[in-house]
Amino acid sequence: MLSRIIEIVKKHHEEVILLIGVVLISLLSFSIGYIVAFEEAKEPIRVEYDQELE
């Protein structure tokens, strides 16, 4: 079974490398999007002034 998988990978090594590249780029894109969405979900900082001090 393992030898058959190795044979298939050797026969189609260019396609396997391309597939691995596409999967890694997809995971990286998802991770970056998740981080950006998480950062945007934070509540912005508000500055409030005390009117008694003016």
Steps between C-alpha positions, in 0.01 A plus 500: 500500500772749601713406200205572270453846655870574460482389138204730430676794671816441298297485180309823576755691710442832321126491566559401864733796552246732338223363722710546814579858394133583442401354837773693684408829331133440582578434866720809518228716344239366741729564798569858395128565445415353838756718675382815322135426583592437864683834521209689342253347745665676793321801644676826410662715767285795606638810666259665743555833672374592841307829470575597860868540420442759226 
